[in-house]
Amino acid sequence: MQPITVRVSSKGAKNSCSSFEPRTTVERETTTPRVDDARKAFDDLFKF
């Protein structure tokens, strides 16, 4: 824990906190989608 030096009175206002920053992640597709998977799942669901 670190002491808070300046009190933030308005909780909706922007503050400058150097302890935290947003993290950016990039989702990558690892496998190639197969075209017939959705159709097969539909057919299996309704027993065609």
Stockholm file with secondary structure:
# STOCKHOLM 1.0

chainA/1-48         MQPITVRVSSKGAKNSCSSFEPRTTVERETTTPRVDDARKAFDDLFKF
#=GR chainA/1-48 SS CCCCSSCCCCTTSCCCCSSCCCCCCCCCCCSCCCTHHHHHHHHHHHTC
#=GC SS_cons        CCCCSSCCCCTTSCCCCSSCCCCCCCCCCCSCCCTHHHHHHHHHHHTC
//
